[in-house]
Amino acid sequence: MRTTLPVLALLSGCTTDQMGVLEALDTLEAVNQSARGEQATAEVIEVSTDFSIGEALEAYAQAIADFWQSQAPCTTVTVEGNVVTIDYGTLDDTCEWNGHTYAGVNTITVQSTTPGELEVLHGWNGFTNGDVQVDGGAKVTWSGEDLTRRVETEHTWTDLATEAQIDVVGDHVTGRIDDEVPVWESGFTLEGTRDWTDDAEDTWSLEAAGIEWMLIDPAPQAGTVDVLAPSGRKLTIVYARVDEDTISATLVGVRGGDRVYHISRLGTVEEAE
C-alpha cells in the first residue's frame, strides 16, 4: 500500500489538467453556442458603423434612421437628437431584412463621430433574429481609418426553442472577412475575449485569435480559441474549413491525444475518420 498510493496519486495528477473526450466535446459545443448573441446582432451593428464620419451626431443618427426606413419599411423608426430607436415589431409581424426576420427593439445612441474617436452605443430589448433573443447592450468604437471595430458587449441571449439563457461579457475586435463586401455577405473576423455563464451557473472564458465566421455557419471556418472550462481545465480548438458544408475542429489538449471533429452546416458533430 505504501508504494501503490503515491503511484496512483501521481498518475491521477498527470491527467487532471487535460480534458476527457466527453468534456472536450461539451466544451466545443459551449464555445460555438456562446457566440449566438454576437451572430444575431452582427448585421445591425455593421449598418450602424457604415456612414460618413465627421457629421454632427444628429445627422449621423438621422442617416441610420433613413437607412432602416428605406431598406426595411416594416420597422417603426424614431429619432430624438442623437438617439435612434428601431422597433421591428414581433415575430408575427414578419419584419424581414436581408433574409432574416427580426423582432424587438434596438436603440442606437451616436456618442461621437469625430475621426479617430467614433463611438456608437447599442441597446437590445427583446431583439431577436428568430433564433435567439438578445437583451443588453454593446459599445462599438472605431477609428475610421480601417474597417475593424472594437465591440464591448454585455448581454443575455435566450434560445427561443429551449428558453436556455446565457449571460455574456465580451471584448472583441471584429471586421469583415472581405473588406469589399458587408458582413452579411463576407462573414466577420474576430479577436478578443468572451466570458459567459450558462443556465447551470457555470462560468466559462475564452480568448480567440484569427477567427473567421460566416453567418450561415454554426462554427468558425478559421482561427483558434483557447478556452477555460468551469472545471478549471483548458482546451485549444483550431478551426478550418473542409468544404462548403463542413468545418473541422481540432481539439488540442485532450487526454489520450488530439481529436478532430467535423461540424456540418446543420451543426451536427462527428469525429473525423
C-alpha positions as CSV (number, residue, x, y, z in Angstrom):
1,M,0.0,0.0,0.0
2,R,2.8,2.4,0.8
3,T,4.1,2.2,-2.8
4,T,0.7,1.9,-4.6
5,L,-1.0,5.1,-3.3
6,P,1.8,7.5,-4.3
7,V,1.8,5.9,-7.8
8,L,-1.9,6.3,-8.2
9,A,-1.8,9.9,-7.0
10,L,1.0,10.6,-9.5
11,L,-1.0,9.0,-12.3
12,S,-4.0,11.0,-11.4
13,G,-2.0,14.2,-11.2
14,C,-0.8,13.6,-14.8
15,T,-4.3,13.6,-16.2
16,T,-6.3,16.1,-14.2
17,D,-5.0,19.1,-16.3
18,Q,-6.3,17.5,-19.6
19,M,-9.9,17.0,-20.6
20,G,-11.5,13.7,-21.3
21,V,-13.2,13.3,-24.7
22,L,-16.7,14.0,-23.4
23,E,-15.8,17.2,-21.5
24,A,-13.9,18.3,-24.6
25,L,-17.0,17.8,-26.8
26,D,-19.1,19.6,-24.3
27,T,-16.6,22.5,-24.4
28,L,-16.7,22.6,-28.2
29,E,-20.4,22.9,-28.1
30,A,-20.4,25.5,-25.4
31,V,-17.9,27.6,-27.3
32,N,-19.8,27.5,-30.6
33,Q,-23.1,28.3,-28.8
34,S,-21.6,31.2,-26.8
35,A,-21.3,33.4,-29.9
36,R,-25.0,33.2,-30.9
37,G,-25.7,36.7,-29.4
38,E,-22.9,38.3,-31.5
39,Q,-24.2,36.4,-34.6
40,A,-27.7,37.7,-34.1
41,T,-26.6,41.4,-33.7
42,A,-23.7,41.4,-36.2
43,E,-25.7,42.8,-39.2
44,V,-27.4,45.6,-37.4
45,I,-24.1,46.7,-35.7
46,E,-22.5,46.7,-39.2
47,V,-25.2,49.0,-40.5
48,S,-24.7,51.5,-37.7
49,T,-21.0,51.9,-38.5
50,D,-21.2,52.4,-42.2
51,F,-22.0,56.1,-42.6
52,S,-19.9,59.2,-43.3
53,I,-17.7,60.2,-40.4
54,G,-17.3,63.8,-39.2
55,E,-21.1,64.5,-39.4
56,A,-22.9,66.1,-36.5
57,L,-24.3,63.5,-34.1
58,E,-27.9,64.2,-35.1
59,A,-27.1,63.9,-38.8
60,Y,-25.4,60.6,-38.3
61,A,-28.4,59.4,-36.2
62,Q,-30.7,60.5,-39.0
63,A,-28.7,58.7,-41.6
64,I,-29.1,55.4,-39.6
65,A,-32.8,56.1,-39.3
66,D,-33.2,56.8,-43.0
67,F,-31.4,53.5,-43.9
68,W,-33.9,51.4,-41.9
69,Q,-36.9,53.4,-43.1
70,S,-35.9,52.9,-46.7
71,Q,-34.5,49.3,-46.5
72,A,-36.9,47.8,-44.0
73,P,-40.2,49.7,-44.2
74,C,-41.7,47.1,-41.8
75,T,-39.8,48.9,-38.9
76,T,-41.0,51.8,-36.8
77,V,-38.1,54.3,-36.5
78,T,-38.0,57.3,-34.3
79,V,-35.1,59.8,-33.8
80,E,-34.6,62.1,-30.8
81,G,-31.4,64.1,-31.2
82,N,-28.6,61.6,-31.4
83,V,-30.7,58.6,-30.4
84,V,-32.4,56.3,-32.9
85,T,-35.0,53.7,-31.9
86,I,-35.8,50.9,-34.3
87,D,-38.8,48.7,-33.5
88,Y,-39.1,45.6,-35.6
89,G,-42.4,44.6,-34.0
90,T,-43.0,40.9,-33.1
91,L,-42.1,37.8,-35.0
92,D,-45.7,37.5,-36.1
93,D,-45.2,40.8,-37.9
94,T,-42.5,39.1,-40.1
95,C,-40.3,42.1,-40.4
96,E,-37.7,40.9,-42.8
97,W,-34.4,42.4,-43.8
98,N,-31.6,40.7,-45.8
99,G,-33.1,37.3,-45.5
100,H,-33.6,37.4,-41.7
101,T,-36.8,38.0,-39.7
102,Y,-36.2,40.4,-36.9
103,A,-38.3,41.5,-33.9
104,G,-37.9,43.5,-30.8
105,V,-36.2,46.9,-30.3
106,N,-32.7,48.2,-31.0
107,T,-31.8,51.6,-29.6
108,I,-28.7,53.3,-31.1
109,T,-27.0,56.3,-29.4
110,V,-24.4,58.1,-31.5
111,Q,-21.8,59.2,-29.0
112,S,-19.1,60.5,-31.3
113,T,-18.5,61.0,-35.0
114,T,-15.0,62.6,-34.6
115,P,-12.5,60.8,-36.8
116,G,-10.4,58.5,-34.7
117,E,-12.9,58.6,-31.8
118,L,-16.1,57.1,-33.4
119,E,-18.5,55.6,-30.9
120,V,-22.0,54.2,-31.1
121,L,-23.9,52.5,-28.2
122,H,-26.5,49.8,-28.8
123,G,-29.3,48.7,-26.5
124,W,-31.1,45.5,-27.1
125,N,-34.6,45.0,-25.7
126,G,-36.2,41.7,-26.8
127,F,-34.2,41.9,-30.0
128,T,-34.3,38.6,-32.0
129,N,-33.4,37.1,-35.3
130,G,-35.9,34.3,-34.8
131,D,-33.3,32.0,-33.3
132,V,-32.2,33.8,-30.1
133,Q,-33.4,36.8,-28.2
134,V,-30.8,39.3,-27.1
135,D,-31.2,41.7,-24.2
136,G,-28.4,44.0,-23.1
137,G,-26.0,46.4,-24.8
138,A,-22.8,47.0,-26.7
139,K,-20.3,49.8,-27.2
140,V,-18.8,50.0,-30.6
141,T,-15.7,52.1,-31.2
142,W,-13.6,52.5,-34.3
143,S,-11.1,54.9,-35.8
144,G,-12.5,55.3,-39.3
145,E,-9.1,54.5,-40.8
146,D,-9.9,50.8,-41.2
147,L,-12.9,48.5,-41.2
148,T,-12.3,46.9,-37.8
149,R,-14.3,47.8,-34.8
150,R,-14.0,47.2,-31.1
151,V,-17.2,45.8,-29.7
152,E,-17.6,45.6,-25.9
153,T,-20.8,43.7,-25.2
154,E,-22.8,42.7,-22.1
155,H,-25.9,40.8,-23.0
156,T,-28.1,37.8,-22.2
157,W,-29.2,35.7,-25.1
158,T,-32.1,33.3,-24.8
159,D,-32.7,30.3,-27.1
160,L,-36.2,30.7,-28.4
161,A,-36.7,26.9,-28.7
162,T,-35.3,25.7,-25.4
163,E,-35.5,29.0,-23.3
164,A,-32.0,28.4,-22.2
165,Q,-30.2,31.6,-21.2
166,I,-26.6,32.6,-21.4
167,D,-25.1,35.7,-19.9
168,V,-22.2,37.1,-21.9
169,V,-19.5,39.7,-21.5
170,G,-17.2,40.1,-24.5
171,D,-14.5,42.4,-25.7
172,H,-13.7,41.8,-29.4
173,V,-12.1,43.5,-32.4
174,T,-14.2,42.5,-35.3
175,G,-14.2,43.2,-39.1
176,R,-15.1,41.8,-42.4
177,I,-13.5,38.7,-43.9
178,D,-13.6,40.5,-47.3
179,D,-13.3,44.3,-46.9
180,E,-15.1,44.8,-50.3
181,V,-18.4,43.4,-49.1
182,P,-20.5,43.7,-46.0
183,V,-20.5,41.3,-43.1
184,W,-23.7,39.6,-44.2
185,E,-22.0,38.5,-47.4
186,S,-18.4,38.0,-46.3
187,G,-18.8,36.9,-42.7
188,F,-16.8,38.5,-39.8
189,T,-13.4,38.3,-38.3
190,L,-12.9,38.3,-34.5
191,E,-10.1,38.6,-32.0
192,G,-10.6,39.0,-28.3
193,T,-12.2,37.6,-25.1
194,R,-15.5,36.3,-24.0
195,D,-16.8,35.2,-20.6
196,W,-20.2,33.6,-20.1
197,T,-22.4,31.9,-17.5
198,D,-24.8,29.2,-18.5
199,D,-28.1,28.0,-17.1
200,A,-26.2,25.8,-14.6
201,E,-24.4,28.9,-13.4
202,D,-21.1,27.5,-14.7
203,T,-18.7,30.1,-15.8
204,W,-16.6,29.8,-19.0
205,S,-14.0,32.1,-20.6
206,L,-12.1,32.1,-23.9
207,E,-9.6,34.0,-25.9
208,A,-10.0,33.9,-29.7
209,A,-7.4,34.7,-32.4
210,G,-7.7,34.8,-36.2
211,I,-11.4,33.8,-36.2
212,E,-13.4,33.9,-39.4
213,W,-17.1,33.2,-39.2
214,M,-19.7,33.1,-41.9
215,L,-23.2,34.0,-40.5
216,I,-24.7,30.9,-42.1
217,D,-22.2,28.5,-40.4
218,P,-22.6,27.0,-36.9
219,A,-18.9,27.4,-36.2
220,P,-15.9,29.5,-37.4
221,Q,-14.2,28.5,-40.6
222,A,-10.7,29.5,-39.4
223,G,-8.9,30.6,-36.2
224,T,-8.0,29.4,-32.8
225,V,-9.8,29.5,-29.4
226,D,-8.2,28.9,-26.0
227,V,-11.0,28.1,-23.5
228,L,-11.1,27.7,-19.8
229,A,-13.9,25.4,-18.7
230,P,-15.8,25.5,-15.4
231,S,-13.7,22.5,-14.3
232,G,-10.5,24.6,-14.5
233,R,-9.2,22.6,-17.4
234,K,-8.1,24.2,-20.6
235,L,-8.7,23.3,-24.2
236,T,-7.5,24.7,-27.5
237,I,-9.8,24.5,-30.6
238,V,-8.4,25.0,-34.0
239,Y,-10.9,25.6,-36.8
240,A,-10.5,25.1,-40.5
241,R,-12.9,24.8,-43.5
242,V,-13.0,21.3,-45.1
243,D,-15.6,22.1,-47.8
244,E,-18.6,24.3,-48.4
245,D,-20.7,22.4,-45.9
246,T,-18.1,21.2,-43.4
247,I,-15.8,22.7,-40.8
248,S,-13.1,20.8,-38.9
249,A,-12.4,21.5,-35.2
250,T,-9.2,20.0,-33.9
251,L,-9.3,19.7,-30.1
252,V,-5.8,20.1,-28.6
253,G,-5.2,19.1,-25.0
254,V,-7.5,16.1,-24.8
255,R,-6.5,13.1,-22.7
256,G,-5.1,10.4,-25.0
257,G,-4.2,12.8,-27.8
258,D,-5.7,15.4,-30.1
259,R,-9.1,14.8,-31.6
260,V,-10.5,16.1,-34.9
261,Y,-14.3,16.6,-35.4
262,H,-16.3,17.7,-38.4
263,I,-19.2,20.1,-38.0
264,S,-21.8,20.1,-40.7
265,R,-23.8,23.1,-41.9
266,L,-26.7,21.9,-39.8
267,G,-24.5,21.8,-36.7
268,T,-24.1,18.1,-36.3
269,V,-20.7,17.0,-34.9
270,E,-18.9,13.7,-35.9
271,E,-15.4,12.5,-35.3
272,A,-13.3,12.7,-38.5
273,E,-12.2,9.4,-39.9
